């Protein structure tokens, strides 16, 4: 079984737990921190609010039934969809989308290889 890591994201009082292949967890954390830094520069009306990566861990046991773990591919697909929908004219949004899509492609390939 492949080794997984968990990236913990916080938005206000809400926590999100994203399960990532170990070799890509750092990339998600770094991407999240960059998106949070750059999102303030966007001028579009439909700019999303993003959770902030606050921690990574190797093992995660959730003790509350209301909490759940999101797969990395589901999270990155959702992130790509949100950023692709932004109507931005004053900031080179394509650079952020390129970073999101690069990680998305790596994860898609990883999940395909692990399926066999």
HUUR-V551487 format. One record per backbone hydrogen bond with DSSP energy under -0.5 kcal/mol. CO is the residue of the C=O (numbers start at 1). NH is the residue of the N-H. E is the energy in kcal/mol with one decimal. If there is no record, write none. Layout:
BEGIN
<<CO	NH	E> <CO	NH	E>>
END
This chain:
BEGIN
<<3	22	-2.7> <5	20	-3.2> <6	8	-0.6> <6	57	-2.0> <7	9	-0.6> <7	18	-2.7> <8	54	-3.1> <8	55	-1.3> <9	16	-2.8> <10	52	-2.9> <11	14	-2.4> <14	11	-2.8> <16	9	-3.1> <16	18	-0.6> <17	19	-0.6> <17	70	-3.4> <18	7	-2.7> <18	20	-0.6> <19	72	-2.1> <20	5	-3.1> <21	24	-2.6> <21	25	-1.0> <22	25	-0.6> <22	26	-0.5> <24	28	-1.9> <25	29	-2.3> <26	30	-2.9> <27	31	-2.6> <28	32	-2.7> <29	33	-2.3> <30	34	-2.3> <31	35	-2.9> <32	36	-2.4> <33	37	-1.7> <34	38	-2.5> <35	39	-2.4> <38	41	-2.0> <39	42	-1.3> <44	47	-0.7> <52	10	-2.5> <55	8	-3.2> <57	6	-2.9> <60	62	-0.6> <63	65	-0.5> <64	67	-1.8> <68	17	-0.7> <70	19	-2.9> <71	75	-2.3> <72	76	-2.7> <73	77	-2.1> <74	78	-2.1> <75	79	-2.5> <76	80	-2.5> <77	81	-2.1> <78	82	-2.3> <79	83	-2.4> <80	84	-2.5> <81	85	-1.1> <83	86	-1.0> <86	88	-1.1> <91	93	-2.8> <92	95	-1.6> <92	96	-0.6> <93	96	-0.6> <93	97	-2.4> <94	98	-2.5> <95	99	-1.6> <96	100	-2.3> <97	101	-3.0> <98	102	-1.9> <99	103	-1.8> <100	104	-2.3> <101	105	-2.5> <102	106	-2.0> <103	107	-2.5> <104	108	-2.6> <105	109	-2.2> <106	110	-2.4> <107	111	-3.0> <108	112	-2.2> <109	113	-2.5> <110	114	-2.4> <111	115	-1.2> <112	116	-0.6> <113	116	-0.8>>
END
